[in-house]
Amino acid sequence: MRWGVPVAAIAVVAGALGAGPVIAAVQGEPTLPDRTAQQLLADAVQAARAGAKPMSGTVIQTASLGLPGLPEVAGVGGSSPAALLAGSHELKVWYGGADRIRLALPGRMSETDLIANGDQTWLWESDANRATRIKGADGLAHDRPATALPTATTPQQVAQELLKRTGADTTVSVTSTERVADRPAYQLVLAPKDSASLIKEVKLALDGETLVPLRVQVYARSAAEPAFEIGFTSVTFTPPAAGNFTFTPPAGARVVEQTLGESGERLEAEHDRAQALKGGVKTVGEGWTSVAVLPFSGDALTAQPAQGQDQEQRQGGGRSGQDVNAIVQALLRSAKPISGTWGTGRVVQTKLVSALLTDDGRLLVGAVTPEKLAEAAGKK
């Protein structure tokens, strides 16, 4: 949140683009009972509402902007939000319940772990050799894991967001011949009917026994392979061993204690800024062709971390902020001029997402054609 609108915009664009498939599916004879697409869709929604089951596994996500001229990003492969922009990323998950969860995000030469076990919550950052014990963080890992690990996304989270978009503007079909993470799975295919959407179809692989989403693939209209993909390469639906949720700082590590109450004013200020940003977002249209419209100022590109953070936080936030600013500037250089009755601006189109920055201070983002963005810009 402290990086403001640029991070939000970049995350939307970055999360929608990717390289070819890396999570293999093995075609074979159907091994699952036949279900209609509507039955499976209803069951999948019900399973999502029921909550996560005890499990453990490894998730691979692929994402790449595919735009020329993007700068090298420090921290790619780690827990920086800018890591969403490039390459493949691995996440290891152990889930024993709402108060027992562990997320491990390996980097190039490092690993960041978030471990929650009852009233004990630790954040381990191997690159800094630092272990942070978070007091008063009941439910932190369950409710806000992205606070510590912005790139820790799972197929379940992505699938839940996509299922919310499914309505009358969606064609739904199903197959039962997939194997993902060595488990038989149904494949639910969601295809937008509106040609203004840059998305051709979304494939959700649902575990044949638990209906837990195992993989999500997003296909662009202009590509034969997934543009974005996230899925399990291995998964086990049994309660993880208790040892996975215990943590002792390694010898020589710097141990820091943080009580959420002690930084309540800063957290409250961040919450207020987030609510203000959310309140400033307007949505034009519905479903697959909805467009988010939010205020955008050039001053946001040079925004610094909030005052009151300690030196290490300023240094870390400044580095990541510089990464994001460099990427925003690179995207703006690749933007094309556009104009209409609504005014003038610059537009960037990628495989799955288009973004329009108007000269009157608005940012429009959606998985739609630039023409659809221009149409939305005229609806003030």
N, C-alpha and C positions, 0 to 999 in steps of 0.2 A: 504494500500500500504506500510505503514511503517514496516509491519512485513514481507514483501517480499514473496519469493517463498513458504515457508512452509504453509502460510495461503492459498495461491492460490491452492496448491496441496490438502490440507486438505478439503477446501471448495468443491472441485470437488468430492472427495471421499465421504464426509459427505452428500452432497446434493443428492447423488444417492441411499442412503440406508434408509430403514424405517421399521416401525412395521406394524401391520395389519391395515385394514381400520377403520377410525374413522368418516368419512363423509358419512353417509348412503345415499344410493339411493333406492328409492321405485319403484319396478317394477309394471307396470300397463298396461292397454290398450293404444295403441298408441293414442296420442292426437295432434300430429303435422302432417302437410302435408308431404307426402313422398318426399324424396330427395335422389338422388343417392349419393354415397360416393364422387364422383368427383365434383358434384355440391356443396355439403356441404363444401368440402375442399376449393374450389375456393371462396365460400362465406365467409368462416372463415378467409382466408388470406386477402380478401378485407376489412372485418370488422376490422381486426387488423391494417391495414394500415390507416383506417379512424380515428383511435384514440379512446381514452376512452370516455365514456358517463358519464354525471353526475350520481353519484350513492353513496351508502353507504352500508357497510356490515361488516361481521366478517369472517375472514379467519382462518382456522386451518391447520397447517402443521405438519406432523409426519415424523421424521427422527431418525434413530438409526443405528450405525455402526454394532452392533451385533457381535463385536469381543471381545474375552476375554482379560482381563488385561488392559483395558483402564482406566486411572485415573479419579477420580472425577474432574469435571471442574468447577472452580469458575465462577459464572455469567451465568451458563446455565439457559435458560428461559428468559434472558434479551437481551441486544443489542450487546453482544460480538459475534464476528464471531465464536467463539468456541461453541456458543449455537446451531449452526447448527448440532452438532454431536449427540444430544440425545433428546429423548422424543417428546412431542407435544408442539407446540407453537402457540399462538393466536396473530392475528394482526387485529386491527380495522381500517377501511378505510373510509374516507369521501372525495369525489372528486367532486368539483364544477367547475373545469376547470383547465387550466395549471397554473394559479396563485392562485388557492384556493384549497388547499389540506391539509388533516390532517391524520397522521399515528400515531396510539397508539399501543405500544408494551408492554403489561404487563409482569412483571417478577414475581418471587416468592413472593416478598414482596415489589414490586416497579413497576413503570411504566415510560417509556420513550416516549415522544410525540414530533413529528415534526409538527409544525403548520405554514403554509405559507398562507398569505392573502395579495395579492398585493405586496407592497414593504415592508411588515412586515413579518419577519421570526423568529420564536422562536424554541429553542430546550429546552424542559423541562425534567430534570432528577430528579425524586423524591427521588432516593436513596441518591443522593448527595445534595438534597434540593437546586438545582441550576437551574436557568433559564438563558439561553444564547440568547441574541438578536443578530442576525446576520445581519449586515448591508451590503449593496451592494450585496445581495444574490438573485437578480432577477432570477427566473427560477431554483434556487438551488433545491427546493423540487421536481420540475418536472423532471429535468435532472439528478440529482445525489442524490436521497433520501438515497441510500446505504452508502453515506458518513457519515451520522449520524446514520442510522439504518441498519447495515449490514444484519440483518436477516429479514428485511421487504420485503419479496417477495410475489407476488400475483400470482394467477392462470394465469392471462393474460400474465405476464412476462415469466413464464415458458412455456406456450403454444406457445408464439411467437418464442422462441428458438427452440422448438421441430418442429414447422411447417417449419422452415428453413431447417431441415434435410430431409424433405419428398421429395422423388424423385423416380426414376425408381427402386431403391432397396427397395421399401416399398410396402407392400400390404395394401390396404385401404378398410375398410368396415364401415357400419353405421347402427345404430338402432335408433328407436324413441320412446322408452318406458321408459326413465329415468325421475326421478324427483330429482333434486338437489336443496337444499335450498328452498324447497317447490315450485319449478318452473319446468314446463315441459322442457325437454332438449333432444337434439339429442346427441348421443354418437358416436363419430368418433374414430375408432380403427385403429391404425397404427402399423404394424408388420414388423420388419426388415426381409428381405429374407436371409441374410447372417448368417449362423450358428455360425460364429465367434463372433457375437454380444451376449453379456450377457443379453440383453433386449429381452424378449419374445414379449411384446406388450406394447403400450401406449394407454390409453383411455382418450380422451378429451371430457368432457361433455360441450356442447355449449348451451347457453340459446336459447330456441325455438323462442323467439321474437327478441332479440337483437343480437344473435350469439356471445355474450360475453362469453369467457371461464369461466365456473363456477367451474370446478374441473379437476385436472390432476392426473392420476394414472399411475405409472410405474411398470410393472410386470417383475420380473426376470424369466429366463428360469427354475430356480430351485425352484420356489415358486408358490403356488396357490393364494396367496393374494398379494396385492400391496406391493412393497418394498419401494416405496416413494409415498406420497400422499399430495396434497395441494388443498384446495377447500373452497368455501363459505359454511358456515352453515346457514347464513341468508344474504339476499341481497335485496336492493330496488333501482330501476332505476328511481329515482326522485332527483331533485337538493336538497342537504342537506340544512338544516336551516343555516342561516348566523351565528348563535351563535356558531356553531361548529368550526368556523375559527377565533374566537376571543380568545385572551389569555391575562390574567392579572396575573403576578407572585403572588403566595400566600404570605400572610403576613409572614415575617421572612425568606423568601427565599433569597439566595444570587443571585443577579442579575449581570450578566457579559455581556459586550458588545464586540462583535468581528466584526471588519471590514475586509472583505476579502482582501482589498487593503493593510492593514497593515501587513498582513502575506503573501503577494504576493510572496516573495522570497521562503518561505518554500513551498507554494503551487506549485510554478513553479518547485522547486526541486523534489517534489513528482511526479509531472506530468512527468518530465524528466525520473525519475526512472521507472515509469509505462510504458512509451513509450519504454525505453530500454528493459524492461522485455518482452513487447509485441513483439518488434523487434527480440528478441532472441528465440521466439517460432516458431517451425517448425511443420507443420502438415503432417503426412504421411497417405495416404488413404483419402477416402471421406465418407460422410454420417454417418451411424450408426457405422461403424467400423473405423472411423478416429481416429488417435492417435496423441496426442499432445506431442511434444518433446521439452524440455527446459533445459537450463543449471541449474545444482544444485550443490551447494557447501555445505559441512558440516559446513562451517563457518556461513551459513545462519541460522542454528539452534540456534545459540547463539547471533544473531543480536539484537541490542538494538534500542529503538526508536531514531529517528533522533535528533541531537542537535538542540537547539533553541526552543524546546517545553517548556512550563512552567512546574512547579513542578507537578501539578495535572495531566497533560497529560502524563508525564513520569511515574508517579505512575500507572495510568490506563493502559497505553500501556505496561508497564513492567509486570503487572499482567496478562493481556491477552496474552502477548508474552510468559510468563512462561507456561500458560495453553497450548498454541499451541505447544511449545517445548516438553512438557511432553507427549502430544498426539502423536507427531511425533516419539519420542523415543519409546513409547509403540508399535506403528505400526511397527517400524523397528525391534523390538524384535520378533514380530510375523512373520516377513518376512522369506521366504525360499530362499536358494541359488539357482542360476540359471546361466547357462553358454551356450555359443554358439560360432560360428565363430566370432561374434562381440565382445566377451570378457566375463566378469563375472559381476554378480550383485546380487541384492536381489529383490524378487517380493512379493507383497501382493495382494491377490485376495479376493474380497468381492462379495456380491450378484450381484452387477451391475457394479462395477468398478474394474479394476486391475491397479496397479502402479508398475513400474519397476525402481529401482534406480541402475544405472550402476556404476561400479568402476571407469570409466573414466569420471564421472561427469555429467551424464545426467539423467533426470527424464522423464519417459514416462508414460502417463496416458491415459486411454481410457475405454469405456464401452465394453471391449473385453476380450477374453481369454488371459492368460499369454503367450500362444503360439503366438498369434497375436502380442503381445508386443515385443516378442523376434524377430519376423520377421521384425517388424518396426525398432528395434535396429540395425539390419544389414544393413539398408538403410541409411547410413551416407551421 
